[in-house]
Amino acid sequence: MQKAKNDVAGVRRALATPVEVSEYLGVPVATLYQWRHRGIGPKVHKLGRHLRYRWTEVEAWVDRQEVGEAA
């Protein structure tokens, strides 16, 4: 059996729901669904009929959203 990839100190964080991610990012859940449809939001995983996010992937996506300084 392959060892699971862990986040911090060998402990896996719980997967986030769309509601939790929308609260964290300060955007409506509908915006997350639009981003998913357009392929521009944080990576999302479908577990059965449920959508879930890994916190590390959400945070990595946020880090990639940095905008350069204006001239």
Secondary structure as UniProt FT lines:
FT   TURN            9..10
FT   HELIX           18..25
FT   HELIX           29..38
FT   STRAND          45..47
FT   TURN            48..49
FT   STRAND          50..53
FT   HELIX           55..64
//
